Amino acid sequence: MHNLKLSGTKIKEIKKLHLKKYRDELNLYIIEGYKAVIEAINSNIEIKEIYSLKSFDMENYSLISEEEMKKISTTSSACEILAIAKKRGKNIGEFTKYKRIALFENIQDPGNLGTIIRSASAFNIDAIILYGDCVDLYSPKVIRSCAGNFYKTPVIELKNNSDLKTIFKNHQFIATSLSKENNISTEECKAIDKIIIMFGSEASGLSKNLTKISDKNIRLNMNKNVESLNLAVSASIIFWELYKKQF
């Protein structure tokens, strides 16, 4: 621990990471809050720098002023601690070993994604695929919404030209759908050795490209007076249905 005065140049460098463009270019991202920083350290994430407003029981961090922290924080008020971390590379081949995968196509809301990652961790989803034009996984809003669960479930980002059927040739693809045809229950899903449950975007649902590769459909029965549920809520319910009676 040591006291540090941040230069204007350093503040500008850190503030660049508020934007996806520079997070991608520099392969770095921001982590805010004590719980999230500790989670990253315990998950062996490569931490480049840590800035704090007060003393913590950790090594290699710098104390800065509240005024400086406000300038580099992504929130309106200064966070108590902020870290700069290196993104962890992932190989799609490693994901083929996972038995229970949730895929989200073109998801846009960072709060939804954070909640989904949190629920996936709670209900033993093995991995998550972000497919197509999705919100940035490393958005500070996503990390905050995970509430300390960002690293517990592996997540990979794939472009929408990826040949999922070839990559995951041993998995069955289950589409979330309002269709009453070709449906499968969550109990039947549990009996399948390897599955990928596919969820569409908040606005448009699953694309035709994904619905046509699905082997079965799964749907949530609900009050007919309710048109739809929030994506994160729907996913969390299905995750729970797959998890219950597991032990």
C-alpha positions as a Markdown table, in Angstrom:
| # | Residue | x | y | z |
|---|---|---|---|---|
| 1 | Met | 0.0 | 0.0 | 0.0 |
| 2 | His | 1.2 | 3.5 | -0.8 |
| 3 | Asn | -0.3 | 6.9 | -1.4 |
| 4 | Leu | -0.5 | 8.0 | -5.0 |
| 5 | Lys | -1.4 | 11.2 | -6.9 |
| 6 | Leu | -3.0 | 10.2 | -10.2 |
| 7 | Ser | -1.7 | 12.3 | -13.2 |
| 8 | Gly | -4.2 | 13.6 | -15.7 |
| 9 | Thr | -2.8 | 11.2 | -18.3 |
| 10 | Lys | -3.3 | 8.2 | -16.0 |
| 11 | Ile | -6.9 | 9.3 | -15.3 |
| 12 | Lys | -7.6 | 9.5 | -19.0 |
| 13 | Glu | -6.1 | 6.1 | -19.5 |
| 14 | Ile | -8.3 | 4.5 | -16.9 |
| 15 | Lys | -11.4 | 6.4 | -18.2 |
| 16 | Lys | -10.9 | 4.9 | -21.6 |
| 17 | Leu | -11.8 | 1.6 | -20.1 |
| 18 | His | -15.3 | 2.9 | -19.5 |
| 19 | Leu | -15.8 | 2.3 | -23.3 |
| 20 | Lys | -16.0 | -1.2 | -24.9 |
| 21 | Lys | -13.8 | 0.0 | -27.8 |
| 22 | Tyr | -10.8 | 0.5 | -25.5 |
| 23 | Arg | -11.6 | -2.5 | -23.4 |
| 24 | Asp | -11.3 | -4.6 | -26.5 |
| 25 | Glu | -8.3 | -2.8 | -27.8 |
| 26 | Leu | -6.3 | -3.0 | -24.6 |
| 27 | Asn | -7.7 | -6.3 | -23.4 |
| 28 | Leu | -8.4 | -4.7 | -20.0 |
| 29 | Tyr | -11.4 | -3.9 | -17.9 |
| 30 | Ile | -12.5 | -2.2 | -14.7 |
| 31 | Ile | -13.7 | -4.0 | -11.5 |
| 32 | Glu | -15.4 | -1.8 | -8.9 |
| 33 | Gly | -16.2 | -2.6 | -5.3 |
| 34 | Tyr | -14.5 | -4.7 | -2.6 |
| 35 | Lys | -16.5 | -7.9 | -3.1 |
| 36 | Ala | -15.9 | -7.9 | -6.9 |
| 37 | Val | -12.1 | -7.1 | -6.5 |
| 38 | Ile | -11.7 | -9.9 | -3.9 |
| 39 | Glu | -13.6 | -12.3 | -6.2 |
| 40 | Ala | -11.2 | -11.5 | -9.0 |
| 41 | Ile | -8.1 | -12.0 | -6.8 |
| 42 | Asn | -9.4 | -15.3 | -5.5 |
| 43 | Ser | -10.2 | -16.4 | -9.1 |
| 44 | Asn | -6.5 | -15.8 | -10.1 |
| 45 | Ile | -7.5 | -13.0 | -12.5 |
| 46 | Glu | -4.4 | -11.0 | -13.6 |
| 47 | Ile | -4.8 | -7.6 | -11.8 |
| 48 | Lys | -2.7 | -4.8 | -13.2 |
| 49 | Glu | -3.6 | -2.0 | -10.8 |
| 50 | Ile | -5.7 | -1.4 | -7.7 |
| 51 | Tyr | -6.8 | 2.0 | -6.4 |
| 52 | Ser | -8.6 | 2.5 | -3.0 |
| 53 | Leu | -10.0 | 5.2 | -0.8 |
| 54 | Lys | -9.1 | 3.3 | 2.4 |
| 55 | Ser | -6.9 | 0.5 | 3.8 |
| 56 | Phe | -7.8 | -3.1 | 3.0 |
| 57 | Asp | -6.2 | -6.4 | 4.0 |
| 58 | Met | -4.6 | -7.0 | 0.5 |
| 59 | Glu | -1.3 | -6.3 | -1.2 |
| 60 | Asn | -0.1 | -4.0 | -3.9 |
| 61 | Tyr | -2.7 | -1.2 | -4.0 |
| 62 | Ser | -2.6 | 2.6 | -4.0 |
| 63 | Leu | -4.5 | 5.0 | -1.9 |
| 64 | Ile | -6.0 | 7.9 | -3.9 |
| 65 | Ser | -8.3 | 10.8 | -3.0 |
| 66 | Glu | -12.1 | 10.6 | -3.3 |
| 67 | Glu | -11.9 | 13.3 | -6.0 |
| 68 | Glu | -9.6 | 11.1 | -8.1 |
| 69 | Met | -11.8 | 8.0 | -7.5 |
| 70 | Lys | -14.8 | 9.9 | -8.8 |
| 71 | Lys | -13.0 | 10.7 | -12.0 |
| 72 | Ile | -12.1 | 7.1 | -12.7 |
| 73 | Ser | -15.3 | 5.4 | -11.4 |
| 74 | Thr | -18.0 | 4.4 | -13.8 |
| 75 | Thr | -20.7 | 5.3 | -11.3 |
| 76 | Ser | -21.9 | 8.8 | -10.3 |
| 77 | Ser | -20.4 | 8.4 | -6.8 |
| 78 | Ala | -16.9 | 7.2 | -6.0 |
| 79 | Cys | -16.5 | 3.5 | -5.4 |
| 80 | Glu | -14.4 | 2.5 | -2.4 |
| 81 | Ile | -12.0 | 0.4 | -4.5 |
| 82 | Leu | -11.3 | -0.1 | -8.2 |
| 83 | Ala | -9.1 | -2.5 | -10.0 |
| 84 | Ile | -7.8 | -2.8 | -13.6 |
| 85 | Ala | -7.7 | -6.4 | -14.8 |
| 86 | Lys | -6.7 | -8.3 | -17.8 |
| 87 | Lys | -9.4 | -10.2 | -19.7 |
| 88 | Arg | -9.1 | -14.0 | -19.4 |
| 89 | Gly | -8.9 | -15.7 | -22.8 |
| 90 | Lys | -11.3 | -18.7 | -23.4 |
| 91 | Asn | -11.1 | -21.5 | -26.0 |
| 92 | Ile | -14.5 | -22.6 | -27.4 |
| 93 | Gly | -13.1 | -26.2 | -27.5 |
| 94 | Glu | -13.0 | -26.2 | -23.7 |
| 95 | Phe | -16.8 | -25.5 | -23.6 |
| 96 | Thr | -17.7 | -28.7 | -25.4 |
| 97 | Lys | -17.0 | -30.6 | -22.2 |
| 98 | Tyr | -19.8 | -28.8 | -20.3 |
| 99 | Lys | -23.0 | -30.7 | -20.0 |
| 100 | Arg | -25.5 | -28.0 | -19.1 |
| 101 | Ile | -25.0 | -24.8 | -21.2 |
| 102 | Ala | -27.2 | -21.7 | -21.6 |
| 103 | Leu | -27.0 | -19.7 | -24.8 |
| 104 | Phe | -28.2 | -16.1 | -25.1 |
| 105 | Glu | -28.6 | -14.5 | -28.5 |
| 106 | Asn | -28.3 | -10.7 | -28.9 |
| 107 | Ile | -28.9 | -10.0 | -25.3 |
| 108 | Gln | -28.6 | -6.2 | -24.8 |
| 109 | Asp | -29.3 | -5.3 | -21.1 |
| 110 | Pro | -26.3 | -5.4 | -18.8 |
| 111 | Gly | -28.5 | -5.8 | -15.7 |
| 112 | Asn | -30.2 | -8.8 | -17.3 |
| 113 | Leu | -26.8 | -10.4 | -18.1 |
| 114 | Gly | -25.5 | -9.9 | -14.7 |
| 115 | Thr | -28.6 | -11.4 | -13.1 |
| 116 | Ile | -28.4 | -14.4 | -15.5 |
| 117 | Ile | -24.8 | -15.1 | -14.6 |
| 118 | Arg | -25.7 | -14.8 | -10.9 |
| 119 | Ser | -28.6 | -17.3 | -11.3 |
| 120 | Ala | -26.5 | -19.6 | -13.5 |
| 121 | Ser | -24.0 | -19.8 | -10.6 |
| 122 | Ala | -26.7 | -20.4 | -8.1 |
| 123 | Phe | -28.4 | -23.3 | -10.0 |
| 124 | Asn | -25.4 | -25.1 | -11.4 |
| 125 | Ile | -25.5 | -24.1 | -15.1 |
| 126 | Asp | -22.0 | -25.2 | -16.3 |
| 127 | Ala | -21.4 | -22.5 | -18.8 |
| 128 | Ile | -22.9 | -19.6 | -20.8 |
| 129 | Ile | -22.5 | -18.7 | -24.4 |
| 130 | Leu | -23.2 | -15.1 | -25.6 |
| 131 | Tyr | -24.1 | -15.4 | -29.2 |
| 132 | Gly | -24.2 | -12.7 | -31.8 |
| 133 | Asp | -24.5 | -9.0 | -31.0 |
| 134 | Cys | -24.6 | -9.1 | -27.2 |
| 135 | Val | -23.9 | -6.5 | -24.5 |
| 136 | Asp | -20.2 | -6.5 | -23.6 |
| 137 | Leu | -19.5 | -9.1 | -21.0 |
| 138 | Tyr | -16.9 | -6.8 | -19.4 |
| 139 | Ser | -19.2 | -3.8 | -19.1 |
| 140 | Pro | -18.9 | -2.5 | -15.5 |
| 141 | Lys | -22.7 | -2.7 | -15.2 |
| 142 | Val | -22.6 | -6.4 | -16.0 |
| 143 | Ile | -19.9 | -7.0 | -13.4 |
| 144 | Arg | -21.8 | -5.0 | -10.7 |
| 145 | Ser | -25.0 | -6.9 | -11.4 |
| 146 | Cys | -23.3 | -10.2 | -10.9 |
| 147 | Ala | -22.9 | -9.3 | -7.2 |
| 148 | Gly | -19.6 | -11.1 | -6.7 |
| 149 | Asn | -20.4 | -14.1 | -9.0 |
| 150 | Phe | -18.8 | -12.9 | -12.2 |
| 151 | Tyr | -16.1 | -15.7 | -12.4 |
| 152 | Lys | -18.1 | -18.6 | -11.0 |
| 153 | Thr | -19.7 | -19.6 | -14.4 |
| 154 | Pro | -17.5 | -19.7 | -17.5 |
| 155 | Val | -18.8 | -17.4 | -20.2 |
| 156 | Ile | -17.7 | -17.1 | -23.9 |
| 157 | Glu | -18.6 | -14.7 | -26.6 |
| 158 | Leu | -19.3 | -16.1 | -30.1 |
| 159 | Lys | -20.1 | -14.4 | -33.4 |
| 160 | Asn | -23.4 | -15.4 | -35.0 |
| 161 | Asn | -21.6 | -17.1 | -37.9 |
| 162 | Ser | -20.2 | -19.8 | -35.6 |
| 163 | Asp | -21.3 | -23.3 | -36.6 |
| 164 | Leu | -22.8 | -24.4 | -33.3 |
| 165 | Lys | -24.0 | -27.7 | -34.5 |
| 166 | Thr | -20.5 | -28.7 | -35.6 |
| 167 | Ile | -18.8 | -27.3 | -32.5 |
| 168 | Phe | -21.3 | -28.9 | -30.1 |
| 169 | Lys | -22.1 | -32.0 | -32.1 |
| 170 | Asn | -22.7 | -34.1 | -28.9 |
| 171 | His | -25.2 | -31.6 | -27.4 |
| 172 | Gln | -28.9 | -31.4 | -27.9 |
| 173 | Phe | -30.2 | -27.9 | -28.7 |
| 174 | Ile | -33.3 | -26.8 | -26.8 |
| 175 | Ala | -35.1 | -23.6 | -27.9 |
| 176 | Thr | -37.1 | -21.5 | -25.5 |
| 177 | Ser | -40.3 | -20.9 | -27.4 |
| 178 | Leu | -44.0 | -20.1 | -27.1 |
| 179 | Ser | -44.7 | -22.9 | -29.5 |
| 180 | Lys | -46.8 | -25.8 | -28.3 |
| 181 | Glu | -45.2 | -28.1 | -30.7 |
| 182 | Asn | -42.2 | -30.4 | -30.2 |
| 183 | Asn | -42.1 | -29.4 | -26.5 |
| 184 | Ile | -39.9 | -31.0 | -23.8 |
| 185 | Ser | -40.3 | -30.6 | -20.1 |
| 186 | Thr | -37.5 | -29.6 | -17.7 |
| 187 | Glu | -37.7 | -33.1 | -16.2 |
| 188 | Glu | -37.0 | -34.6 | -19.7 |
| 189 | Cys | -34.1 | -32.1 | -20.1 |
| 190 | Lys | -32.5 | -33.4 | -17.0 |
| 191 | Ala | -32.3 | -36.9 | -18.6 |
| 192 | Ile | -30.3 | -35.6 | -21.5 |
| 193 | Asp | -26.5 | -35.9 | -21.1 |
| 194 | Lys | -25.5 | -32.7 | -22.8 |
| 195 | Ile | -27.9 | -29.8 | -23.6 |
| 196 | Ile | -27.7 | -26.2 | -24.8 |
| 197 | Ile | -30.8 | -24.2 | -23.8 |
| 198 | Met | -31.1 | -21.2 | -26.2 |
| 199 | Phe | -32.7 | -17.9 | -25.2 |
| 200 | Gly | -33.4 | -15.0 | -27.5 |
| 201 | Ser | -33.0 | -11.3 | -27.0 |
| 202 | Glu | -35.2 | -9.1 | -24.8 |
| 203 | Ala | -37.0 | -7.6 | -27.9 |
| 204 | Ser | -37.0 | -10.2 | -30.6 |
| 205 | Gly | -36.6 | -13.7 | -29.1 |
| 206 | Leu | -34.6 | -16.4 | -30.9 |
| 207 | Ser | -33.7 | -15.9 | -34.5 |
| 208 | Lys | -34.9 | -18.3 | -37.2 |
| 209 | Asn | -31.3 | -19.4 | -37.6 |
| 210 | Leu | -31.3 | -20.8 | -34.1 |
| 211 | Thr | -34.9 | -22.1 | -33.9 |
| 212 | Lys | -34.2 | -24.2 | -37.0 |
| 213 | Ile | -31.2 | -26.0 | -35.4 |
| 214 | Ser | -33.1 | -26.8 | -32.2 |
| 215 | Asp | -33.9 | -30.4 | -31.4 |
| 216 | Lys | -36.8 | -29.6 | -29.0 |
| 217 | Asn | -38.6 | -26.6 | -27.5 |
| 218 | Ile | -39.1 | -25.7 | -23.9 |
| 219 | Arg | -41.7 | -23.2 | -22.8 |
| 220 | Leu | -42.9 | -21.6 | -19.5 |
| 221 | Asn | -46.6 | -22.0 | -18.9 |
| 222 | Met | -48.0 | -18.8 | -17.3 |
| 223 | Asn | -51.2 | -16.9 | -16.7 |
| 224 | Lys | -52.7 | -16.2 | -20.2 |
| 225 | Asn | -53.2 | -12.6 | -19.2 |
| 226 | Val | -49.4 | -12.1 | -19.1 |
| 227 | Glu | -47.7 | -11.8 | -22.5 |
| 228 | Ser | -44.1 | -12.4 | -21.4 |
| 229 | Leu | -41.6 | -12.3 | -18.6 |
| 230 | Asn | -38.3 | -10.5 | -18.3 |
| 231 | Leu | -35.5 | -12.5 | -19.9 |
| 232 | Ala | -33.4 | -12.8 | -16.7 |
| 233 | Val | -36.5 | -14.0 | -14.8 |
| 234 | Ser | -37.4 | -16.5 | -17.4 |
| 235 | Ala | -33.9 | -17.9 | -17.5 |
| 236 | Ser | -33.7 | -18.0 | -13.7 |
| 237 | Ile | -36.9 | -20.0 | -13.5 |
| 238 | Ile | -35.7 | -22.6 | -16.1 |
| 239 | Phe | -32.3 | -22.8 | -14.3 |
| 240 | Trp | -34.1 | -23.5 | -11.1 |
| 241 | Glu | -36.4 | -26.1 | -12.7 |
| 242 | Leu | -33.3 | -27.9 | -14.0 |
| 243 | Tyr | -31.6 | -27.7 | -10.6 |
| 244 | Lys | -34.3 | -28.7 | -8.2 |
| 245 | Lys | -34.3 | -32.3 | -6.9 |
| 246 | Gln | -30.7 | -32.5 | -8.2 |
| 247 | Phe | -29.4 | -33.5 | -4.8 |
